[in-house]
């Protein structure tokens, strides 16, 4: 079974923007832990609008987390050329820290693979 679709520009961008949506929702949700933000929201008329924004982000985040997790699991299992023990460790990270493990894998393994593929296999120098 071929999984070349994981290497396409469209899928790469879909996964990237899914991660952006997830991280935005997580950052927005974590901002509620700051006491002065909670106090502001409790006394502000903006509470309704910001609550609606958070609800919309949550609705978008659920399929985005599934896209990232499924895509990274498929890439790890079928396309990544790492040793089996490394793949098992990644899958354990996926399961234990879902969805954060998938996001970490995206930035460490998947993006590096896509960059190498786009440069024709030459090592990519980070500036």
N, C-alpha and C positions, 0 to 999 in steps of 0.2 A: 504494500500500500504506500503510495507516495504522499508526502506531506509538503510539497513545494509551495502550497498556498500559505504556509507559515512564513515563508521568506518574501512574500510579495510586499510591495510598498503600501498597498491598501490595508492589509492586515497589520502591518507594523504600525501604521498611523492609527488604526482603530484601537490597538492595544495601548499605544501611547496616550491617546486622549481618554481612554477608559481609566488609565492610571491617574491622569490629571483630575478627572471627576472624583475618583475615590479619595485622593489626597485632599482635594478641596473640601469634600464632605467631612473627612476626619478632622481636618484643621478647624473647620467651622464648628463641629461638635465639641472639640476640645476647648474651643474658646469659651464655652459655657462654664468651664471649670474655674475661670478667672472671676473672682467675686465681683469686681466693679462692673464687668460686662453683664453678669446676672442682675445686679442692682439696676443698671441702666435699662435693661430689657423689661424688668418688672415695673418700672415707672415711666416708660416711654410709650408713645403712641406708635412707634415703629415696631413694636412687639408683634403685631399681626403680620405685617409684611415680611419681617425676618423669619417668623415661624413658617410662613408659606414658602419662603425660599429654602429653608431647611427641609421641609417636607418634599419639595421638588428635588432637592439634591439627594435625599434618601431614596426616592423613587428611581432616580437615574443611577445611583450608586449600586443598587442591587444587581441589575444586569451587567454593569461594568465590572463588578467584582467577579462575576461568573465568567465573563469574557477573558479577563486577565488570568484567572486561575486555570480555566480550561486550555487556553492558548499556551501558557507556560508549561503546563503538565504535558501537553501533546508535543511541544518542542523538546522538552527534556527527554521524554520517552523515545521519540522517533527520529529527531534530527540532530540533537546534541551528540557529539563524538566523545564525550567524557567517559572515563571508566565507570563501570557499573556501581562501584562503591560510592562514587561521587554522586551519581544519579539517585541512589537510595537515600543519601544524606539530604539532597535537595527535596526529594519527596517527603521525607520526614519533616523538613522545615516547612514545606507547603501545608502539611496536615496540622502541625502544631501551632503555627502562627498565621493561619489563613486569615486574610488575604495578603498580609504583609510579606510573607515568604515569597509569594509569587511576584510581588513588586520588586523585591530585592533581586530575585533571579532575573527579572527583566533587565535591570540596570547592569548586572554583573555579567551575565552570560548571553542573553538574547541580543542586546544592543551591540555587544562586541562582535557577535557572529554576523549581524546585519552589516556593520561597518566593514568587517573584513570582506564580506561578500561583495559589497558595493565598490571596494577598491581592488577587486580582482584577486583577493587572497593575500595581498601585501599587508604587513603589520601596520596598524594605524597608530600614529604618534599623537598623543594628547598634548595640546598646548596649554 
